[in-house]
Amino acid sequence: MTINPVGPKSPVSFQREERKGPYTYYIYRGPSKGAALDFLKTIQSPTGHNVYHIVETPEGNWGKDIDGIYEEE
């Protein structure tokens, strides 16, 4: 099941869904850290421990999982 909560006016766009073992990643692309954080604040936190929403930007990657928003290292 693909989740694509990106609205038509969002600068963040859905790219792909990746499954790696028990983990599911929803990958998005955004123009900036600010756009990524704004987008991640609007989506509901994943309900499972193995679900991640990741926004890739030129300034780094930010994600959201069951524990909230984080910056990837």
PDB file of N, CA, C, O and CB in Angstrom:
ATOM      1  N   MET A   1       0.840  -1.179   0.000  1.00  0.00           N
ATOM      2  CA  MET A   1       0.000   0.000   0.000  1.00  0.00           C
ATOM      3  C   MET A   1       0.882   1.237   0.000  1.00  0.00           C
ATOM      4  O   MET A   1       1.719   1.393   0.888  1.00  0.00           O
ATOM      5  CB  MET A   1      -0.954   0.001   1.211  1.00  0.00           C
ATOM      6  N   THR A   2       0.716   2.095  -0.950  1.00  0.00           N
ATOM      7  CA  THR A   2       1.489   3.326  -1.031  1.00  0.00           C
ATOM      8  C   THR A   2       0.744   4.447  -0.332  1.00  0.00           C
ATOM      9  O   THR A   2      -0.448   4.649  -0.562  1.00  0.00           O
ATOM     10  CB  THR A   2       1.775   3.699  -2.495  1.00  0.00           C
ATOM     11  N   ILE A   3       1.446   5.171   0.520  1.00  0.00           N
ATOM     12  CA  ILE A   3       0.882   6.335   1.193  1.00  0.00           C
ATOM     13  C   ILE A   3       1.463   7.562   0.524  1.00  0.00           C
ATOM     14  O   ILE A   3       2.682   7.724   0.467  1.00  0.00           O
ATOM     15  CB  ILE A   3       1.182   6.325   2.734  1.00  0.00           C
ATOM     16  N   ASN A   4       0.597   8.427   0.017  1.00  0.00           N
ATOM     17  CA  ASN A   4       1.055   9.645  -0.640  1.00  0.00           C
ATOM     18  C   ASN A   4       0.234  10.827  -0.135  1.00  0.00           C
ATOM     19  O   ASN A   4      -0.711  11.259  -0.795  1.00  0.00           O
ATOM     20  CB  ASN A   4       0.948   9.519  -2.184  1.00  0.00           C
ATOM     21  N   PRO A   5       0.603  11.359   1.064  1.00  0.00           N
ATOM     22  CA  PRO A   5      -0.179  12.446   1.641  1.00  0.00           C
ATOM     23  C   PRO A   5       0.173  13.827   1.107  1.00  0.00           C
ATOM     24  O   PRO A   5      -0.276  14.828   1.666  1.00  0.00           O
ATOM     25  CB  PRO A   5      -0.011  12.442   3.111  1.00  0.00           C
ATOM     26  N   VAL A   6       0.955  13.908   0.051  1.00  0.00           N
ATOM     27  CA  VAL A   6       1.395  15.195  -0.467  1.00  0.00           C
ATOM     28  C   VAL A   6       0.234  15.868  -1.190  1.00  0.00           C
ATOM     29  O   VAL A   6      -0.370  15.290  -2.093  1.00  0.00           O
ATOM     30  CB  VAL A   6       2.612  15.026  -1.414  1.00  0.00           C
ATOM     31  N   GLY A   7      -0.068  17.090  -0.783  1.00  0.00           N
ATOM     32  CA  GLY A   7      -1.130  17.855  -1.430  1.00  0.00           C
ATOM     33  C   GLY A   7      -0.639  18.482  -2.723  1.00  0.00           C
ATOM     34  O   GLY A   7       0.566  18.516  -2.974  1.00  0.00           O
ATOM     35  N   PRO A   8      -1.557  18.980  -3.549  1.00  0.00           N
ATOM     36  CA  PRO A   8      -1.171  19.535  -4.855  1.00  0.00           C
ATOM     37  C   PRO A   8      -0.311  20.791  -4.768  1.00  0.00           C
ATOM     38  O   PRO A   8       0.406  21.099  -5.720  1.00  0.00           O
ATOM     39  CB  PRO A   8      -2.400  19.845  -5.648  1.00  0.00           C
ATOM     40  N   LYS A   9      -0.359  21.528  -3.654  1.00  0.00           N
ATOM     41  CA  LYS A   9       0.421  22.756  -3.529  1.00  0.00           C
ATOM     42  C   LYS A   9       1.692  22.572  -2.706  1.00  0.00           C
ATOM     43  O   LYS A   9       2.421  23.537  -2.477  1.00  0.00           O
ATOM     44  CB  LYS A   9      -0.425  23.835  -2.910  1.00  0.00           C
ATOM     45  N   SER A  10       1.963  21.367  -2.265  1.00  0.00           N
ATOM     46  CA  SER A  10       3.148  21.109  -1.443  1.00  0.00           C
ATOM     47  C   SER A  10       4.411  21.119  -2.304  1.00  0.00           C
ATOM     48  O   SER A  10       4.409  20.575  -3.409  1.00  0.00           O
ATOM     49  CB  SER A  10       3.013  19.757  -0.707  1.00  0.00           C
ATOM     50  N   PRO A  11       5.497  21.737  -1.804  1.00  0.00           N
ATOM     51  CA  PRO A  11       6.766  21.678  -2.528  1.00  0.00           C
ATOM     52  C   PRO A  11       7.461  20.322  -2.370  1.00  0.00           C
ATOM     53  O   PRO A  11       8.477  20.063  -3.015  1.00  0.00           O
ATOM     54  CB  PRO A  11       7.689  22.789  -2.044  1.00  0.00           C
ATOM     55  N   VAL A  12       6.916  19.466  -1.519  1.00  0.00           N
ATOM     56  CA  VAL A  12       7.462  18.128  -1.292  1.00  0.00           C
ATOM     57  C   VAL A  12       6.727  17.153  -2.198  1.00  0.00           C
ATOM     58  O   VAL A  12       5.500  17.181  -2.284  1.00  0.00           O
ATOM     59  CB  VAL A  12       7.334  17.705   0.211  1.00  0.00           C
ATOM     60  N   SER A  13       7.481  16.291  -2.876  1.00  0.00           N
ATOM     61  CA  SER A  13       6.858  15.330  -3.789  1.00  0.00           C
ATOM     62  C   SER A  13       7.232  13.899  -3.413  1.00  0.00           C
ATOM     63  O   SER A  13       8.361  13.614  -3.013  1.00  0.00           O
ATOM     64  CB  SER A  13       7.273  15.620  -5.240  1.00  0.00           C
ATOM     65  N   PHE A  14       6.256  13.013  -3.552  1.00  0.00           N
ATOM     66  CA  PHE A  14       6.471  11.594  -3.277  1.00  0.00           C
ATOM     67  C   PHE A  14       7.360  11.015  -4.368  1.00  0.00           C
ATOM     68  O   PHE A  14       7.146  11.277  -5.551  1.00  0.00           O
ATOM     69  CB  PHE A  14       5.119  10.822  -3.194  1.00  0.00           C
ATOM     70  N   GLN A  15       8.368  10.219  -3.969  1.00  0.00           N
ATOM     71  CA  GLN A  15       9.286   9.607  -4.929  1.00  0.00           C
ATOM     72  C   GLN A  15       9.073   8.108  -5.070  1.00  0.00           C
ATOM     73  O   GLN A  15       8.921   7.591  -6.177  1.00  0.00           O
ATOM     74  CB  GLN A  15      10.711   9.876  -4.519  1.00  0.00           C
ATOM     75  N   ARG A  16       9.064   7.409  -3.921  1.00  0.00           N
ATOM     76  CA  ARG A  16       8.975   5.955  -4.014  1.00  0.00           C
ATOM     77  C   ARG A  16       8.721   5.341  -2.633  1.00  0.00           C
ATOM     78  O   ARG A  16       8.879   5.986  -1.597  1.00  0.00           O
ATOM     79  CB  ARG A  16      10.264   5.376  -4.630  1.00  0.00           C
ATOM     80  N   GLU A  17       8.325   4.078  -2.668  1.00  0.00           N
ATOM     81  CA  GLU A  17       8.180   3.270  -1.460  1.00  0.00           C
ATOM     82  C   GLU A  17       9.250   2.194  -1.506  1.00  0.00           C
ATOM     83  O   GLU A  17       9.427   1.538  -2.532  1.00  0.00           O
ATOM     84  CB  GLU A  17       6.741   2.643  -1.344  1.00  0.00           C
ATOM     85  N   GLU A  18       9.964   2.008  -0.409  1.00  0.00           N
ATOM     86  CA  GLU A  18      10.990   0.968  -0.338  1.00  0.00           C
ATOM     87  C   GLU A  18      10.688   0.041   0.831  1.00  0.00           C
ATOM     88  O   GLU A  18      10.327   0.490   1.919  1.00  0.00           O
ATOM     89  CB  GLU A  18      12.407   1.590  -0.193  1.00  0.00           C
ATOM     90  N   ARG A  19      10.841  -1.250   0.594  1.00  0.00           N
ATOM     91  CA  ARG A  19      10.684  -2.240   1.664  1.00  0.00           C
ATOM     92  C   ARG A  19      12.002  -2.981   1.806  1.00  0.00           C
ATOM     93  O   ARG A  19      12.537  -3.540   0.849  1.00  0.00           O
ATOM     94  CB  ARG A  19       9.502  -3.237   1.367  1.00  0.00           C
ATOM     95  N   LYS A  20      12.505  -2.965   3.030  1.00  0.00           N
ATOM     96  CA  LYS A  20      13.763  -3.654   3.337  1.00  0.00           C
ATOM     97  C   LYS A  20      13.516  -4.517   4.562  1.00  0.00           C
ATOM     98  O   LYS A  20      13.521  -4.033   5.694  1.00  0.00           O
ATOM     99  CB  LYS A  20      14.948  -2.636   3.581  1.00  0.00           C
ATOM    100  N   GLY A  21      13.298  -5.811   4.316  1.00  0.00           N
ATOM    101  CA  GLY A  21      12.958  -6.704   5.418  1.00  0.00           C
ATOM    102  C   GLY A  21      11.662  -6.240   6.054  1.00  0.00           C
ATOM    103  O   GLY A  21      10.669  -6.026   5.359  1.00  0.00           O
ATOM    104  N   PRO A  22      11.664  -6.080   7.381  1.00  0.00           N
ATOM    105  CA  PRO A  22      10.427  -5.657   8.061  1.00  0.00           C
ATOM    106  C   PRO A  22      10.182  -4.146   8.015  1.00  0.00           C
ATOM    107  O   PRO A  22       9.193  -3.666   8.569  1.00  0.00           O
ATOM    108  CB  PRO A  22      10.467  -6.103   9.500  1.00  0.00           C
ATOM    109  N   TYR A  23      11.073  -3.391   7.359  1.00  0.00           N
ATOM    110  CA  TYR A  23      10.990  -1.926   7.357  1.00  0.00           C
ATOM    111  C   TYR A  23      10.352  -1.404   6.071  1.00  0.00           C
ATOM    112  O   TYR A  23      10.610  -1.917   4.982  1.00  0.00           O
ATOM    113  CB  TYR A  23      12.387  -1.316   7.532  1.00  0.00           C
ATOM    114  N   THR A  24       9.519  -0.382   6.215  1.00  0.00           N
ATOM    115  CA  THR A  24       8.913   0.286   5.066  1.00  0.00           C
ATOM    116  C   THR A  24       9.289   1.757   5.119  1.00  0.00           C
ATOM    117  O   THR A  24       9.102   2.424   6.136  1.00  0.00           O
ATOM    118  CB  THR A  24       7.358   0.103   5.050  1.00  0.00           C
ATOM    119  N   TYR A  25       9.826   2.255   4.002  1.00  0.00           N
ATOM    120  CA  TYR A  25      10.250   3.651   3.891  1.00  0.00           C
ATOM    121  C   TYR A  25       9.433   4.325   2.796  1.00  0.00           C
ATOM    122  O   TYR A  25       9.326   3.807   1.685  1.00  0.00           O
ATOM    123  CB  TYR A  25      11.780   3.756   3.589  1.00  0.00           C
ATOM    124  N   TYR A  26       8.857   5.480   3.115  1.00  0.00           N
ATOM    125  CA  TYR A  26       8.186   6.308   2.125  1.00  0.00           C
ATOM    126  C   TYR A  26       9.122   7.486   1.885  1.00  0.00           C
ATOM    127  O   TYR A  26       9.354   8.297   2.782  1.00  0.00           O
ATOM    128  CB  TYR A  26       6.736   6.775   2.604  1.00  0.00           C
ATOM    129  N   ILE A  27       9.652   7.575   0.679  1.00  0.00           N
ATOM    130  CA  ILE A  27      10.682   8.547   0.348  1.00  0.00           C
ATOM    131  C   ILE A  27      10.069   9.699  -0.441  1.00  0.00           C
ATOM    132  O   ILE A  27       9.335   9.494  -1.407  1.00  0.00           O
ATOM    133  CB  ILE A  27      11.824   7.885  -0.452  1.00  0.00           C
ATOM    134  N   TYR A  28      10.391  10.916  -0.005  1.00  0.00           N
ATOM    135  CA  TYR A  28       9.907  12.136  -0.641  1.00  0.00           C
ATOM    136  C   TYR A  28      11.112  13.003  -0.993  1.00  0.00           C
ATOM    137  O   TYR A  28      12.219  12.767  -0.508  1.00  0.00           O
ATOM    138  CB  TYR A  28       8.908  12.906   0.289  1.00  0.00           C
ATOM    139  N   ARG A  29      10.892  13.993  -1.827  1.00  0.00           N
ATOM    140  CA  ARG A  29      11.936  14.961  -2.161  1.00  0.00           C
ATOM    141  C   ARG A  29      11.379  16.346  -1.894  1.00  0.00           C
ATOM    142  O   ARG A  29      10.240  16.653  -2.248  1.00  0.00           O
ATOM    143  CB  ARG A  29      12.409  14.815  -3.653  1.00  0.00           C
ATOM    144  N   GLY A  30      12.204  17.187  -1.257  1.00  0.00           N
ATOM    145  CA  GLY A  30      11.792  18.552  -0.956  1.00  0.00           C
ATOM    146  C   GLY A  30      12.909  19.534  -1.263  1.00  0.00           C
ATOM    147  O   GLY A  30      14.072  19.139  -1.346  1.00  0.00           O
ATOM    148  N   PRO A  31      12.572  20.824  -1.434  1.00  0.00           N
ATOM    149  CA  PRO A  31      13.564  21.824  -1.819  1.00  0.00           C
ATOM    150  C   PRO A  31      14.422  22.349  -0.671  1.00  0.00           C
ATOM    151  O   PRO A  31      15.479  22.935  -0.905  1.00  0.00           O
ATOM    152  CB  PRO A  31      12.875  22.966  -2.461  1.00  0.00           C
ATOM    153  N   SER A  32      13.970  22.141   0.582  1.00  0.00           N
ATOM    154  CA  SER A  32      14.705  22.723   1.711  1.00  0.00           C
ATOM    155  C   SER A  32      14.345  22.025   3.012  1.00  0.00           C
ATOM    156  O   SER A  32      13.376  21.269   3.091  1.00  0.00           O
ATOM    157  CB  SER A  32      14.416  24.225   1.825  1.00  0.00           C
ATOM    158  N   LYS A  33      15.155  22.299   4.035  1.00  0.00           N
ATOM    159  CA  LYS A  33      14.886  21.779   5.370  1.00  0.00           C
ATOM    160  C   LYS A  33      13.527  22.274   5.863  1.00  0.00           C
ATOM    161  O   LYS A  33      12.739  21.502   6.410  1.00  0.00           O
ATOM    162  CB  LYS A  33      16.002  22.195   6.350  1.00  0.00           C
ATOM    163  N   GLY A  34      13.262  23.565   5.666  1.00  0.00           N
ATOM    164  CA  GLY A  34      11.999  24.143   6.114  1.00  0.00           C
ATOM    165  C   GLY A  34      10.796  23.460   5.493  1.00  0.00           C
ATOM    166  O   GLY A  34       9.817  23.165   6.179  1.00  0.00           O
ATOM    167  N   ALA A  35      10.868  23.208   4.187  1.00  0.00           N
ATOM    168  CA  ALA A  35       9.764  22.537   3.495  1.00  0.00           C
ATOM    169  C   ALA A  35       9.587  21.116   4.019  1.00  0.00           C
ATOM    170  O   ALA A  35       8.463  20.644   4.187  1.00  0.00           O
ATOM    171  CB  ALA A  35      10.010  22.515   1.973  1.00  0.00           C
ATOM    172  N   ALA A  36      10.707  20.439   4.276  1.00  0.00           N
ATOM    173  CA  ALA A  36      10.650  19.069   4.800  1.00  0.00           C
ATOM    174  C   ALA A  36       9.983  19.046   6.169  1.00  0.00           C
ATOM    175  O   ALA A  36       9.093  18.233   6.417  1.00  0.00           O
ATOM    176  CB  ALA A  36      12.065  18.463   4.891  1.00  0.00           C
ATOM    177  N   LEU A  37      10.413  19.941   7.057  1.00  0.00           N
ATOM    178  CA  LEU A  37       9.853  19.969   8.400  1.00  0.00           C
ATOM    179  C   LEU A  37       8.380  20.353   8.383  1.00  0.00           C
ATOM    180  O   LEU A  37       7.582  19.771   9.116  1.00  0.00           O
ATOM    181  CB  LEU A  37      10.631  20.935   9.274  1.00  0.00           C
ATOM    182  N   ASP A  38       8.013  21.322   7.559  1.00  0.00           N
ATOM    183  CA  ASP A  38       6.602  21.703   7.443  1.00  0.00           C
ATOM    184  C   ASP A  38       5.764  20.519   6.976  1.00  0.00           C
ATOM    185  O   ASP A  38       4.682  20.269   7.507  1.00  0.00           O
ATOM    186  CB  ASP A  38       6.436  22.886   6.469  1.00  0.00           C
ATOM    187  N   PHE A  39       6.263  19.797   5.990  1.00  0.00           N
ATOM    188  CA  PHE A  39       5.548  18.633   5.476  1.00  0.00           C
ATOM    189  C   PHE A  39       5.416  17.550   6.545  1.00  0.00           C
ATOM    190  O   PHE A  39       4.328  17.016   6.758  1.00  0.00           O
ATOM    191  CB  PHE A  39       6.262  18.073   4.245  1.00  0.00           C
ATOM    192  N   LEU A  40       6.524  17.226   7.218  1.00  0.00           N
ATOM    193  CA  LEU A  40       6.498  16.155   8.215  1.00  0.00           C
ATOM    194  C   LEU A  40       5.564  16.481   9.378  1.00  0.00           C
ATOM    195  O   LEU A  40       4.989  15.577   9.983  1.00  0.00           O
ATOM    196  CB  LEU A  40       7.903  15.896   8.742  1.00  0.00           C
ATOM    197  N   LYS A  41       5.413  17.756   9.689  1.00  0.00           N
ATOM    198  CA  LYS A  41       4.487  18.154  10.763  1.00  0.00           C
ATOM    199  C   LYS A  41       3.035  17.920  10.374  1.00  0.00           C
ATOM    200  O   LYS A  41       2.180  17.785  11.249  1.00  0.00           O
ATOM    201  CB  LYS A  41       4.691  19.626  11.122  1.00  0.00           C
ATOM    202  N   THR A  42       2.739  17.871   9.079  1.00  0.00           N
ATOM    203  CA  THR A  42       1.355  17.732   8.635  1.00  0.00           C
ATOM    204  C   THR A  42       0.903  16.286   8.515  1.00  0.00           C
ATOM    205  O   THR A  42      -0.298  16.023   8.452  1.00  0.00           O
ATOM    206  CB  THR A  42       1.178  18.415   7.318  1.00  0.00           C
ATOM    207  N   ILE A  43       1.832  15.345   8.481  1.00  0.00           N
ATOM    208  CA  ILE A  43       1.417  13.950   8.316  1.00  0.00           C
ATOM    209  C   ILE A  43       1.321  13.275   9.678  1.00  0.00           C
ATOM    210  O   ILE A  43       2.051  13.616  10.609  1.00  0.00           O
ATOM    211  CB  ILE A  43       2.406  13.184   7.400  1.00  0.00           C
ATOM    212  N   GLN A  44       0.425  12.329   9.777  1.00  0.00           N
ATOM    213  CA  GLN A  44       0.227  11.589  11.017  1.00  0.00           C
ATOM    214  C   GLN A  44       1.450  10.717  11.284  1.00  0.00           C
ATOM    215  O   GLN A  44       2.036  10.155  10.359  1.00  0.00           O
ATOM    216  CB  GLN A  44      -1.061  10.725  10.948  1.00  0.00           C
ATOM    217  N   SER A  45       1.829  10.610  12.549  1.00  0.00           N
ATOM    218  CA  SER A  45       2.957   9.746  12.900  1.00  0.00           C
ATOM    219  C   SER A  45       2.633   8.314  12.517  1.00  0.00           C
ATOM    220  O   SER A  45       1.503   7.862  12.697  1.00  0.00           O
ATOM    221  CB  SER A  45       3.286   9.844  14.411  1.00  0.00           C
ATOM    222  N   PRO A  46       3.619   7.595  11.987  1.00  0.00           N
ATOM    223  CA  PRO A  46       3.392   6.186  11.660  1.00  0.00           C
ATOM    224  C   PRO A  46       2.978   5.417  12.917  1.00  0.00           C
ATOM    225  O   PRO A  46       3.424   5.726  14.022  1.00  0.00           O
ATOM    226  CB  PRO A  46       4.665   5.557  11.032  1.00  0.00           C
ATOM    227  N   THR A  47       2.134   4.429  12.734  1.00  0.00           N
ATOM    228  CA  THR A  47       1.653   3.659  13.879  1.00  0.00           C
ATOM    229  C   THR A  47       2.526   2.444  14.178  1.00  0.00           C
ATOM    230  O   THR A  47       2.419   1.858  15.256  1.00  0.00           O
ATOM    231  CB  THR A  47       0.231   3.212  13.635  1.00  0.00           C
ATOM    232  N   GLY A  48       3.385   2.061  13.243  1.00  0.00           N
ATOM    233  CA  GLY A  48       4.247   0.900  13.455  1.00  0.00           C
ATOM    234  C   GLY A  48       5.686   1.309  13.693  1.00  0.00           C
ATOM    235  O   GLY A  48       6.124   2.377  13.266  1.00  0.00           O
ATOM    236  N   HIS A  49       6.414   0.445  14.381  1.00  0.00           N
ATOM    237  CA  HIS A  49       7.819   0.721  14.682  1.00  0.00           C
ATOM    238  C   HIS A  49       8.709   0.600  13.452  1.00  0.00           C
ATOM    239  O   HIS A  49       9.858   1.041  13.490  1.00  0.00           O
ATOM    240  CB  HIS A  49       8.312  -0.221  15.760  1.00  0.00           C
ATOM    241  N   ASN A  50       8.224   0.028  12.386  1.00  0.00           N
ATOM    242  CA  ASN A  50       9.056  -0.213  11.209  1.00  0.00           C
ATOM    243  C   ASN A  50       8.634   0.618  10.006  1.00  0.00           C
ATOM    244  O   ASN A  50       8.911   0.239   8.868  1.00  0.00           O
ATOM    245  CB  ASN A  50       9.018  -1.671  10.847  1.00  0.00           C
ATOM    246  N   VAL A  51       7.962   1.753  10.240  1.00  0.00           N
ATOM    247  CA  VAL A  51       7.496   2.609   9.154  1.00  0.00           C
ATOM    248  C   VAL A  51       8.161   3.981   9.291  1.00  0.00           C
ATOM    249  O   VAL A  51       8.162   4.584  10.363  1.00  0.00           O
ATOM    250  CB  VAL A  51       5.935   2.739   9.169  1.00  0.00           C
ATOM    251  N   TYR A  52       8.729   4.458   8.173  1.00  0.00           N
ATOM    252  CA  TYR A  52       9.463   5.721   8.183  1.00  0.00           C
ATOM    253  C   TYR A  52       9.072   6.566   6.979  1.00  0.00           C
ATOM    254  O   TYR A  52       8.959   6.060   5.862  1.00  0.00           O
ATOM    255  CB  TYR A  52      10.984   5.469   8.191  1.00  0.00           C
ATOM    256  N   HIS A  53       8.867   7.853   7.216  1.00  0.00           N
ATOM    257  CA  HIS A  53       8.676   8.825   6.142  1.00  0.00           C
ATOM    258  C   HIS A  53       9.963   9.639   6.094  1.00  0.00           C
ATOM    259  O   HIS A  53      10.354  10.227   7.102  1.00  0.00           O
ATOM    260  CB  HIS A  53       7.389   9.747   6.379  1.00  0.00           C
ATOM    261  N   ILE A  54      10.630   9.685   4.937  1.00  0.00           N
ATOM    262  CA  ILE A  54      11.908  10.363   4.780  1.00  0.00           C
ATOM    263  C   ILE A  54      11.783  11.422   3.688  1.00  0.00           C
ATOM    264  O   ILE A  54      11.305  11.135   2.590  1.00  0.00           O
ATOM    265  CB  ILE A  54      13.036   9.351   4.443  1.00  0.00           C
ATOM    266  N   VAL A  55      12.216  12.657   3.997  1.00  0.00           N
ATOM    267  CA  VAL A  55      12.239  13.723   2.988  1.00  0.00           C
ATOM    268  C   VAL A  55      13.703  14.047   2.699  1.00  0.00           C
ATOM    269  O   VAL A  55      14.441  14.484   3.582  1.00  0.00           O
ATOM    270  CB  VAL A  55      11.450  15.010   3.477  1.00  0.00           C
ATOM    271  N   GLU A  56      14.110  13.825   1.451  1.00  0.00           N
ATOM    272  CA  GLU A  56      15.472  14.129   1.017  1.00  0.00           C
ATOM    273  C   GLU A  56      15.520  15.566   0.514  1.00  0.00           C
ATOM    274  O   GLU A  56      14.689  15.966  -0.301  1.00  0.00           O
ATOM    275  CB  GLU A  56      15.944  13.137  -0.089  1.00  0.00           C
ATOM    276  N   THR A  57      16.490  16.348   0.997  1.00  0.00           N
ATOM    277  CA  THR A  57      16.646  17.732   0.556  1.00  0.00           C
ATOM    278  C   THR A  57      18.120  17.997   0.293  1.00  0.00           C
ATOM    279  O   THR A  57      18.963  17.198   0.702  1.00  0.00           O
ATOM    280  CB  THR A  57      16.082  18.729   1.611  1.00  0.00           C
ATOM    281  N   PRO A  58      18.455  19.089  -0.373  1.00  0.00           N
ATOM    282  CA  PRO A  58      19.866  19.445  -0.570  1.00  0.00           C
ATOM    283  C   PRO A  58      20.589  19.727   0.750  1.00  0.00           C
ATOM    284  O   PRO A  58      21.818  19.671   0.810  1.00  0.00           O
ATOM    285  CB  PRO A  58      19.971  20.662  -1.479  1.00  0.00           C
ATOM    286  N   GLU A  59      19.825  20.032   1.809  1.00  0.00           N
ATOM    287  CA  GLU A  59      20.407  20.359   3.109  1.00  0.00           C
ATOM    288  C   GLU A  59      20.510  19.152   4.039  1.00  0.00           C
ATOM    289  O   GLU A  59      20.948  19.290   5.181  1.00  0.00           O
ATOM    290  CB  GLU A  59      19.591  21.433   3.774  1.00  0.00           C
ATOM    291  N   GLY A  60      20.118  17.984   3.568  1.00  0.00           N
ATOM    292  CA  GLY A  60      20.125  16.778   4.395  1.00  0.00           C
ATOM    293  C   GLY A  60      18.764  16.114   4.359  1.00  0.00           C
ATOM    294  O   GLY A  60      17.845  16.586   3.689  1.00  0.00           O
ATOM    295  N   ASN A  61      18.644  15.019   5.084  1.00  0.00           N
ATOM    296  CA  ASN A  61      17.407  14.251   5.095  1.00  0.00           C
ATOM    297  C   ASN A  61      16.760  14.331   6.472  1.00  0.00           C
ATOM    298  O   ASN A  61      17.434  14.257   7.499  1.00  0.00           O
ATOM    299  CB  ASN A  61      17.671  12.783   4.705  1.00  0.00           C
ATOM    300  N   TRP A  62      15.431  14.485   6.470  1.00  0.00           N
ATOM    301  CA  TRP A  62      14.661  14.512   7.703  1.00  0.00           C
ATOM    302  C   TRP A  62      13.603  13.442   7.612  1.00  0.00           C
ATOM    303  O   TRP A  62      13.094  13.148   6.530  1.00  0.00           O
ATOM    304  CB  TRP A  62      14.028  15.907   7.957  1.00  0.00           C
ATOM    305  N   GLY A  63      13.270  12.855   8.753  1.00  0.00           N
ATOM    306  CA  GLY A  63      12.305  11.771   8.751  1.00  0.00           C
ATOM    307  C   GLY A  63      11.314  11.880   9.880  1.00  0.00           C
ATOM    308  O   GLY A  63      11.441  12.713  10.777  1.00  0.00           O
ATOM    309  N   LYS A  64      10.316  11.008   9.811  1.00  0.00           N
ATOM    310  CA  LYS A  64       9.329  10.911  10.873  1.00  0.00           C
ATOM    311  C   LYS A  64       9.030   9.439  11.080  1.00  0.00           C
ATOM    312  O   LYS A  64       8.757   8.704  10.131  1.00  0.00           O
ATOM    313  CB  LYS A  64       8.030  11.718  10.533  1.00  0.00           C
ATOM    314  N   ASP A  65       9.086   9.022  12.328  1.00  0.00           N
ATOM    315  CA  ASP A  65       8.737   7.658  12.684  1.00  0.00           C
ATOM    316  C   ASP A  65       7.807   7.703  13.886  1.00  0.00           C
ATOM    317  O   ASP A  65       7.266   8.759  14.213  1.00  0.00           O
ATOM    318  CB  ASP A  65      10.006   6.807  12.983  1.00  0.00           C
ATOM    319  N   ILE A  66       7.620   6.579  14.538  1.00  0.00           N
ATOM    320  CA  ILE A  66       6.687   6.495  15.657  1.00  0.00           C
ATOM    321  C   ILE A  66       7.090   7.430  16.806  1.00  0.00           C
ATOM    322  O   ILE A  66       6.244   7.818  17.611  1.00  0.00           O
ATOM    323  CB  ILE A  66       6.604   5.056  16.159  1.00  0.00           C
ATOM    324  N   ASP A  67       8.364   7.787  16.884  1.00  0.00           N
ATOM    325  CA  ASP A  67       8.852   8.660  17.958  1.00  0.00           C
ATOM    326  C   ASP A  67       8.842  10.142  17.584  1.00  0.00           C
ATOM    327  O   ASP A  67       9.106  10.983  18.443  1.00  0.00           O
ATOM    328  CB  ASP A  67      10.254   8.256  18.344  1.00  0.00           C
ATOM    329  N   GLY A  68       8.547  10.483  16.343  1.00  0.00           N
ATOM    330  CA  GLY A  68       8.487  11.881  15.927  1.00  0.00           C
ATOM    331  C   GLY A  68       9.465  12.214  14.809  1.00  0.00           C
ATOM    332  O   GLY A  68       9.934  11.331  14.092  1.00  0.00           O
ATOM    333  N   ILE A  69       9.767  13.506  14.672  1.00  0.00           N
ATOM    334  CA  ILE A  69      10.616  14.015  13.597  1.00  0.00           C
ATOM    335  C   ILE A  69      12.080  13.985  14.020  1.00  0.00           C
ATOM    336  O   ILE A  69      12.413  14.259  15.173  1.00  0.00           O
ATOM    337  CB  ILE A  69      10.201  15.447  13.206  1.00  0.00           C
ATOM    338  N   TYR A  70      12.947  13.649  13.071  1.00  0.00           N
ATOM    339  CA  TYR A  70      14.379  13.565  13.354  1.00  0.00           C
ATOM    340  C   TYR A  70      15.182  13.911  12.100  1.00  0.00           C
ATOM    341  O   TYR A  70      14.665  13.868  10.983  1.00  0.00           O
ATOM    342  CB  TYR A  70      14.754  12.151  13.865  1.00  0.00           C
ATOM    343  N   GLU A  71      16.448  14.253  12.306  1.00  0.00           N
ATOM    344  CA  GLU A  71      17.380  14.447  11.194  1.00  0.00           C
ATOM    345  C   GLU A  71      18.197  13.176  11.037  1.00  0.00           C
ATOM    346  O   GLU A  71      18.701  12.632  12.020  1.00  0.00           O
ATOM    347  CB  GLU A  71      18.309  15.689  11.430  1.00  0.00           C
ATOM    348  N   GLU A  72      18.329  12.699   9.797  1.00  0.00           N
ATOM    349  CA  GLU A  72      19.165  11.523   9.562  1.00  0.00           C
ATOM    350  C   GLU A  72      20.626  11.900   9.701  1.00  0.00           C
ATOM    351  O   GLU A  72      21.039  12.996   9.322  1.00  0.00           O
ATOM    352  CB  GLU A  72      18.895  10.920   8.167  1.00  0.00           C
ATOM    353  N   GLU A  73      21.395  10.985  10.247  1.00  0.00           N
ATOM    354  CA  GLU A  73      22.836  11.227  10.412  1.00  0.00           C
ATOM    355  C   GLU A  73      23.601  10.711   9.229  1.00  0.00           C
ATOM    356  O   GLU A  73      24.826  10.825   9.188  1.00  0.00           O
ATOM    357  CB  GLU A  73      23.359  10.577  11.687  1.00  0.00           C
TER     358      GLU A  73
END
